[in-house]
Amino acid sequence: GESWEEGVKSAVSDIVGECREELGKKAHSSGCTVTVAFMDRGSGPAESEKADTDAASPTRPMRLRTAYLGDSIAVHATRAKRPGGKGGQWDVTVLTDIHRPDRLDEEARILAAGGSVLPANAGCAGSPPRLLTPDYGLAMSRSFGDFHCASYGLSHEPEIGPCRELDQDLDHMILICSDGVWDVIPPPQAVAFVGKFRPEEAQLAVDRLVAKAQLRWQEVDTVVDDITAILVWPSLEEAKETVEVA
């Protein structure tokens, strides 16, 4: 059967096609990022990456897989469990890699397609690298939409992140945000901030994180970048009980 990676790429390709047909000019010079996070019970340790067609089992570990386009970032944080529900310091792993036009493999594709790349800081100090077309400059090398850049090397194919096995003896947190958060709050700081809240307060935690990011933008600029954040506290014990009851 179709692997998870193939399925995600095929699904995104289908949606991109529908977007091109239904939105037309609206998506010509507009686009967004895409981040997919998928949890399921794997067929064994994440490192083995056995066939996706194996039946899920409560004895198999829960795993986290990601796919992404653009400059949003997904992080996975873990910490040791402690009595009373309060854990220790979070260990933060970034699961996705920003699709910048000057990343060597991305730049090679852009140049091969006839596009060009404006280096970082070329426009002004602190400016990101950009994929250049005759009419636009895009700060990403992959996105959903932005069809005006497609003939100059922009890709709509998602990249697959590392597969992570979720240890049931640890607390886990998944935080996915757009660059409006990450440009002003680094991942360890963002995780530490939302980690002060209880799992059942996830919505409150992410609301406060968004407000904090907005304030930081306002302190340094007259423009606030797009700010989107999703926070998930997976409960592996509940997942196991659910499978056993079924």
C-alpha positions as CSV (number, residue, x, y, z in Angstrom):
1,G,0.0,0.0,0.0
2,E,0.9,3.7,-0.1
3,S,3.4,4.8,2.5
4,W,2.6,7.7,4.9
5,E,5.2,9.8,3.1
6,E,3.7,9.1,-0.3
7,G,0.2,9.7,1.0
8,V,1.1,13.1,2.4
9,K,2.9,14.3,-0.7
10,S,0.0,13.0,-2.9
11,A,-2.6,14.7,-0.7
12,V,-0.8,18.1,-0.8
13,S,-0.3,17.8,-4.5
14,D,-4.1,17.2,-4.9
15,I,-4.9,20.2,-2.7
16,V,-2.4,22.4,-4.5
17,G,-4.1,21.5,-7.8
18,E,-7.6,22.3,-6.4
19,C,-6.3,25.6,-5.1
20,R,-4.9,26.5,-8.5
21,E,-8.2,25.7,-10.2
22,E,-10.6,27.2,-7.6
23,L,-8.7,30.3,-6.4
24,G,-6.8,31.2,-9.6
25,K,-5.4,34.7,-9.4
26,K,-6.0,34.9,-5.6
27,A,-3.3,32.3,-5.1
28,H,-1.1,33.7,-7.8
29,S,0.8,36.0,-5.5
30,S,-0.5,34.8,-2.1
31,G,0.5,31.6,-0.2
32,C,1.1,30.1,3.2
33,T,3.0,27.5,5.0
34,V,1.9,24.0,5.8
35,T,2.8,21.8,8.8
36,V,1.4,18.3,9.3
37,A,1.9,16.4,12.6
38,F,0.6,12.9,12.7
39,M,0.6,10.5,15.7
40,D,-0.1,6.8,15.6
41,R,1.1,3.5,17.0
42,G,4.1,2.4,14.9
43,S,5.2,-1.1,13.9
44,G,8.2,-0.9,16.3
45,P,10.9,1.5,17.2
46,A,10.9,4.6,15.1
47,E,14.4,3.9,13.8
48,S,13.3,0.7,12.1
49,E,10.6,2.4,10.0
50,K,8.7,-0.8,9.3
51,A,5.9,-1.0,6.8
52,D,2.9,1.3,7.5
53,T,0.6,-1.5,6.6
54,D,1.3,-3.4,9.9
55,A,-1.7,-3.4,12.2
56,A,-1.4,-1.0,15.1
57,S,-1.1,-2.5,18.6
58,P,-1.1,-1.1,22.1
59,T,2.2,-2.9,22.7
60,R,3.9,-0.8,20.0
61,P,5.1,2.7,20.7
62,M,3.3,5.8,19.8
63,R,5.2,7.8,17.2
64,L,5.1,11.3,15.8
65,R,5.7,12.1,12.2
66,T,5.8,15.5,10.4
67,A,5.7,17.0,7.0
68,Y,6.1,20.6,6.1
69,L,6.3,23.4,3.6
70,G,7.7,26.9,4.2
71,D,8.9,28.6,7.3
72,S,6.6,27.5,10.1
73,I,8.4,25.3,12.7
74,A,7.2,22.3,14.7
75,V,9.0,21.3,17.9
76,H,8.7,18.3,20.2
77,A,9.5,18.7,23.8
78,T,10.0,16.1,26.5
79,R,10.6,16.1,30.2
80,A,10.8,13.6,33.0
81,K,7.6,12.9,34.9
82,R,7.5,13.8,38.6
83,P,5.0,13.2,41.4
84,G,2.3,15.8,41.5
85,G,2.3,16.3,37.7
86,K,5.1,18.8,37.7
87,G,8.1,17.7,35.6
88,G,11.6,19.0,35.2
89,Q,13.2,21.0,32.5
90,W,12.0,20.5,28.9
91,D,14.3,19.0,26.3
92,V,13.4,20.6,23.0
93,T,13.8,19.1,19.5
94,V,13.1,21.1,16.3
95,L,11.3,18.7,13.9
96,T,11.2,20.9,10.8
97,D,13.8,22.8,8.7
98,I,12.9,26.3,7.3
99,H,12.7,26.3,3.6
100,R,15.0,29.2,2.9
101,P,16.0,29.9,-0.8
102,D,19.7,29.9,0.2
103,R,19.7,26.4,1.6
104,L,22.1,24.6,-0.7
105,D,19.7,22.0,-2.1
106,E,16.8,24.5,-2.4
107,E,19.1,27.1,-4.2
108,A,20.3,24.4,-6.6
109,R,16.7,23.6,-7.6
110,I,15.8,27.3,-8.0
111,L,18.9,28.1,-10.2
112,A,18.2,25.0,-12.3
113,A,14.7,26.3,-13.0
114,G,16.0,29.7,-14.1
115,G,15.2,31.5,-10.9
116,S,17.7,33.5,-8.7
117,V,18.3,34.0,-5.0
118,L,18.9,37.3,-3.3
119,P,21.3,36.7,-0.4
120,A,20.4,37.4,3.2
121,N,21.0,41.1,4.3
122,A,21.2,42.1,0.7
123,G,18.1,44.3,0.9
124,C,18.8,45.7,4.3
125,A,20.4,44.4,7.6
126,G,18.5,41.4,8.9
127,S,16.5,40.8,5.7
128,P,16.0,37.1,4.8
129,P,17.2,35.5,1.5
130,R,14.6,35.6,-1.2
131,L,13.6,33.7,-4.3
132,L,13.5,36.3,-7.0
133,T,11.1,36.5,-10.0
134,P,10.8,39.5,-12.4
135,D,7.9,40.8,-10.2
136,Y,8.3,39.4,-6.7
137,G,10.7,38.3,-4.0
138,L,9.6,35.4,-1.8
139,A,11.4,34.6,1.5
140,M,10.7,30.9,1.1
141,S,11.7,28.2,-1.4
142,R,8.6,26.1,-0.8
143,S,5.0,27.1,0.0
144,F,1.3,26.4,-0.5
145,G,0.2,28.8,-3.3
146,D,2.5,31.6,-4.5
147,F,2.0,30.2,-8.0
148,H,3.8,33.1,-9.6
149,C,7.1,31.6,-8.3
150,A,6.4,28.0,-9.5
151,S,8.2,28.4,-12.8
152,Y,11.2,29.9,-11.0
153,G,12.0,27.0,-8.7
154,L,9.4,27.3,-6.0
155,S,8.3,23.8,-4.8
156,H,4.9,22.7,-3.5
157,E,6.2,19.3,-2.4
158,P,6.4,18.9,1.4
159,E,9.5,17.7,3.1
160,I,9.3,14.8,5.6
161,G,10.6,15.3,9.1
162,P,12.2,12.7,11.4
163,C,10.0,10.1,12.9
164,R,10.0,10.3,16.7
165,E,9.1,7.5,19.1
166,L,7.2,8.8,22.2
167,D,8.4,7.3,25.4
168,Q,5.4,6.7,27.7
169,D,7.6,7.4,30.8
170,L,8.1,11.1,29.7
171,D,5.8,14.1,29.4
172,H,5.4,15.3,25.8
173,M,4.5,18.5,24.2
174,I,4.1,19.4,20.5
175,L,4.2,23.1,19.6
176,I,3.7,24.3,16.0
177,C,3.9,28.0,15.2
178,S,4.4,30.3,12.2
179,D,7.4,32.5,12.0
180,G,5.5,35.3,13.7
181,V,6.3,33.5,16.9
182,W,9.7,32.0,16.1
183,D,11.2,35.3,14.8
184,V,10.8,36.8,18.3
185,I,10.6,33.9,20.7
186,P,13.1,31.0,20.3
187,P,11.8,27.4,20.7
188,P,13.3,26.7,24.2
189,Q,11.8,29.9,25.5
190,A,8.4,29.3,23.9
191,V,8.2,25.8,25.3
192,A,9.3,26.9,28.8
193,F,6.5,29.6,28.6
194,V,3.6,27.4,27.6
195,G,5.0,24.6,29.9
196,K,4.1,26.6,32.9
197,F,0.4,25.9,32.2
198,R,-1.4,22.7,32.9
199,P,-2.3,20.4,29.9
200,E,-6.0,21.3,30.3
201,E,-5.0,24.9,29.9
202,A,-3.5,24.5,26.5
203,Q,-5.8,27.0,24.9
204,L,-4.9,29.6,27.5
205,A,-1.2,28.9,27.2
206,V,-1.2,29.4,23.4
207,D,-3.3,32.5,23.7
208,R,-0.7,34.0,26.1
209,L,2.1,32.9,23.8
210,V,0.5,34.6,20.8
211,A,0.0,37.8,22.9
212,K,3.6,37.7,24.0
213,A,4.8,37.4,20.4
214,Q,2.6,40.3,19.3
215,L,4.0,42.5,22.1
216,R,7.6,41.7,21.1
217,W,6.9,42.6,17.5
218,Q,5.3,45.9,18.6
219,E,8.4,46.7,20.7
220,V,10.7,46.5,17.7
221,D,8.6,47.2,14.6
222,T,5.5,48.9,13.3
223,V,4.5,45.7,11.6
224,V,3.4,42.5,13.3
225,D,4.0,39.3,11.3
226,D,1.4,36.6,11.0
227,I,1.1,34.7,14.3
228,T,-0.4,31.2,14.4
229,A,0.3,28.7,17.2
230,I,-1.0,25.2,18.0
231,L,-0.2,23.4,21.2
232,V,-0.8,19.7,21.9
233,W,-0.2,17.7,25.1
234,P,-0.6,14.1,24.0
235,S,-1.6,11.7,26.8
236,L,-0.1,8.4,26.0
237,E,-1.6,6.6,28.9
238,E,-5.1,7.5,27.9
239,A,-4.3,6.4,24.3
240,K,-3.2,3.0,25.6
241,E,-6.3,2.5,27.8
242,T,-8.5,3.4,24.8
243,V,-6.9,0.8,22.6
244,E,-7.1,-1.8,25.4
245,V,-10.9,-1.2,26.0
246,A,-11.6,-1.4,22.3
